[in-house]
Amino acid sequence: MIATADSGEVDDVTGSVFISYASRDLAVAEQLCAALEAASLPCRIAPRDVRAGESYAAAIVSAINSCQALVLILSQHAIESPHVLREVERASSKRRPVLAIRIDKAGLPPDLEYFLSSTQWLDATGEPIERILPRLIESVRGQDAAQRRSGTVPAPRPATPSSRWRNSALVATFAVTALGLAYILADRFWMSKRVDEQRLSPMTAPAISDKSVAVLPLVNMSGNDKDSYLGDGISGEILSALSNVPGLKVIGRASSFRFRS
């Protein structure tokens, strides 16, 4: 998924660095963000820079459109995240440079390899992330200087009041849907457990833990296919939050998202 100190206005920062990462790599993302901003290179990162009530997807798109470069934290978690792939695709479509930082030895799938085969790489596998920070800062500054010389630094596009109202309504719709689905899933898992306890003897007890849950992709009921990105984002945040519950087994995104629709 997507995605930086105090919350800022995404649309008001021009020539910033957008940090794309999977939620499980948040610690690395925050470390890179702090190093870049300490070097006077402003960053955009979610969820820090998404305003309360703002459409998550719209904030991400706006941040990528106005960034000077996208820094990708490349890991197994990022490879499994559909949001990271969408962010890389968006940056490539807007001809924004993608600076990939590999933090593990995960193999690169074809869809990401297509966008990253000709981009700059920094390898931080097997060494502290601090060692590549000077090269990262130098690379970002080089991209900034090149864009300023060519006059291609993107200009910000302020959000209109009407679009903010629509975004707030959309967020509310997805939030209600998410709560409803969470209740249905919890009730269904609880009922299934009760039936199994009554029907199965100790010798035939199921192998699946009774403290497990799967988060399915939320259904986009807005009528606008472009808003499906937000549903996936909320599903990802719910999955990430549940993963932090001690003793609870959460089915991985790659498995649960296979049952879309």
C-alpha positions in Angstrom: 0.0 0.0 0.0 0.6 3.0 0.2 2.7 6.3 0.9 5.9 11.0 5.9 6.5 14.5 10.5 3.4 16.7 10.9 0.5 16.2 8.5 0.7 18.4 5.4 -1.3 19.4 2.4 -0.6 16.9 -0.3 -1.7 19.2 -3.1 0.4 22.2 -1.8 3.8 20.5 -2.2 5.5 20.7 -5.6 8.5 18.6 -6.5 8.3 16.4 -3.5 9.3 12.8 -3.2 6.5 10.2 -3.0 7.4 7.1 -1.0 5.7 3.9 -2.1 5.8 1.0 0.3 3.9 -2.0 1.7 2.4 -1.4 5.2 4.7 -4.0 6.8 7.7 -2.0 5.6 6.5 1.2 7.4 9.5 1.4 9.7 11.9 1.5 6.7 9.6 4.0 4.9 9.6 6.3 7.9 13.4 6.0 8.2 13.9 7.0 4.5 11.4 9.8 4.9 13.2 11.3 7.9 16.5 11.2 6.1 15.2 12.9 3.0 13.4 15.6 4.9 16.5 16.2 7.1 18.3 16.9 3.7 15.6 19.5 2.9 13.8 17.1 0.4 10.1 17.2 1.2 8.3 13.9 1.1 4.7 12.7 0.6 3.8 9.5 2.4 0.5 7.9 3.4 -1.2 7.8 5.7 0.6 10.8 7.2 -0.2 13.2 4.4 -3.8 12.2 3.8 -6.2 14.7 5.3 -9.0 13.6 7.5 -12.1 13.0 5.4 -10.1 13.1 2.2 -10.4 10.3 -0.4 -7.4 8.1 0.1 -7.1 7.2 -3.6 -7.4 10.8 -4.7 -4.7 11.9 -2.2 -2.3 9.2 -3.5 -3.0 10.2 -7.2 -2.5 13.9 -6.4 0.7 13.3 -4.6 2.2 11.2 -7.4 1.1 13.7 -10.0 2.9 16.5 -8.2 6.0 14.6 -7.1 9.4 14.9 -8.7 10.3 11.2 -8.2 8.8 8.1 -6.6 11.0 6.1 -4.1 9.9 2.5 -4.1 10.8 0.3 -1.1 11.0 -3.0 -2.9 10.4 -6.2 -0.8 8.4 -9.3 -0.8 5.6 -7.4 0.9 5.7 -4.7 -1.8 5.5 -7.4 -4.5 2.4 -8.8 -2.9 0.7 -5.4 -2.6 -1.6 -4.4 -5.5 -1.4 -0.8 -4.2 2.4 -0.6 -4.7 2.0 -1.8 -8.3 -0.7 0.8 -9.0 1.5 3.6 -7.6 4.4 2.5 -9.7 2.2 2.4 -12.8 0.8 5.9 -12.1 4.3 7.3 -11.7 5.4 5.7 -14.9 2.4 7.0 -16.8 3.2 10.5 -15.6 6.9 10.0 -16.5 8.1 10.4 -13.0 11.5 8.7 -12.2 11.2 5.6 -10.0 14.1 5.0 -7.6 13.9 1.4 -6.3 15.5 0.4 -3.0 15.7 -3.4 -2.6 15.6 -4.5 1.0 15.4 -8.3 0.5 16.1 -10.9 -2.1 12.5 -11.4 -3.3 12.3 -12.2 -7.0 10.8 -9.5 -9.2 7.5 -10.4 -10.9 7.0 -9.6 -14.6 4.5 -6.7 -13.9 6.9 -4.8 -11.7 9.9 -5.8 -13.8 8.2 -4.1 -16.8 8.3 -0.8 -15.0 11.6 -1.1 -13.2 13.9 -2.8 -15.8 15.4 0.6 -16.9 15.2 2.5 -13.6 17.9 3.2 -11.0 18.4 0.7 -8.2 19.8 0.9 -4.7 20.6 -2.4 -3.0 20.2 -2.5 0.8 20.0 -6.3 1.2 22.3 -7.7 3.8 23.4 -4.2 5.1 21.9 -1.5 7.3 19.6 0.9 5.4 21.7 3.8 6.6 24.5 2.9 4.2 22.4 3.7 1.1 20.9 7.0 2.4 23.7 9.3 1.1 23.3 7.7 -2.4 19.5 8.0 -2.2 19.7 11.7 -1.3 22.2 12.3 -4.1 20.0 10.5 -6.6 16.9 12.5 -5.6 18.7 15.8 -5.8 20.0 14.8 -9.2 16.5 14.1 -10.4 15.3 17.5 -9.0 18.1 19.4 -10.7 17.5 17.6 -14.0 13.8 18.4 -13.9 14.4 22.0 -13.0 16.8 22.5 -15.9 14.3 21.0 -18.3 11.4 22.9 -16.8 9.3 19.7 -16.1 8.8 20.1 -12.3 5.1 19.4 -11.9 2.7 22.1 -10.7 0.2 21.5 -7.9 -3.5 21.1 -8.6 -5.7 22.4 -5.7 -8.7 20.3 -4.8 -12.2 21.9 -5.3 -14.7 22.1 -2.4 -17.2 20.0 -4.4 -14.6 17.2 -5.0 -13.7 17.2 -1.3 -17.4 16.8 -0.4 -17.8 13.9 -2.8 -14.6 12.3 -1.4 -15.9 12.6 2.1 -19.2 10.9 1.1 -17.3 8.1 -0.6 -15.1 7.5 2.4 -18.2 7.3 4.6 -19.9 4.8 2.2 -16.8 2.6 2.2 -16.5 2.8 6.0 -20.1 1.7 6.5 -19.6 -1.2 4.0 -16.4 -2.2 5.8 -18.1 -2.3 9.2 -21.0 -4.4 7.8 -18.7 -6.9 6.1 -16.6 -7.1 9.3 -19.7 -8.0 11.3 -20.9 -10.6 8.8 -17.4 -12.2 8.7 -17.1 -12.3 12.5 -20.6 -13.7 12.9 -20.0 -16.3 10.2 -16.7 -17.5 11.7 -18.2 -17.7 15.2 -21.2 -19.7 14.0 -18.9 -22.0 12.0 -16.8 -22.6 15.1 -19.9 -23.5 17.2 -21.1 -26.0 14.6 -17.7 -27.6 14.3 -17.5 -28.0 18.1 -20.8 -29.7 18.3 -20.3 -32.0 15.3 -16.6 -33.0 15.5 -15.0 -35.1 18.2 -11.5 -34.3 19.6 -10.0 -36.8 17.2 -11.4 -35.0 14.1 -10.9 -31.4 15.2 -10.2 -29.1 12.3 -6.6 -28.0 11.7 -7.5 -24.4 11.1 -7.0 -22.2 14.2 -10.2 -21.0 15.9 -8.6 -17.5 16.0 -8.2 -16.8 12.4 -9.8 -14.3 10.0 -9.7 -13.4 6.3 -10.2 -9.9 5.0 -11.9 -9.9 1.6 -11.7 -6.9 -0.8 -14.5 -4.4 -0.2 -17.2 -4.1 -2.8 -17.2 -0.8 -4.7 -20.9 0.4 -4.5 -20.3 3.9 -5.7 -20.9 3.1 -9.4 -17.5 4.6 -10.4 -14.9 2.0 -11.3 -12.1 4.5 -10.5 -13.1 4.3 -6.8 -12.3 0.6 -6.6 -8.7 1.6 -5.5 -10.1 3.1 -2.3 -11.9 -0.2 -1.4 -8.7 -2.1 -1.8 -6.9 0.5 0.3 -9.4 0.2 3.2 -9.3 -3.6 3.0 -5.5 -3.4 3.2 -5.6 -1.1 6.2 -8.1 -3.5 8.0 -5.9 -6.4 7.3 -2.8 -4.6 8.5 -4.6 -3.5 11.7 -5.8 -7.1 12.4 -2.3 -8.4 11.9 -1.2 -6.5 15.0 -3.7 -8.4 17.2 -1.8 -10.9 19.4 -2.9 -14.5 18.9 -5.0 -13.8 15.8 -4.1 -15.5 12.6 -4.8 -13.2 9.6 -4.9 -14.8 6.1 -2.5 -13.1 3.7 -3.6 -10.6 1.2 -2.5 -12.8 -1.8 -4.8 -15.6 -0.6 -7.9 -13.7 0.5 -7.9 -11.3 -2.5 -8.2 -14.3 -4.8 -11.9 -14.4 -3.8 -12.7 -10.9 -5.1 -16.4 -10.6 -6.2 
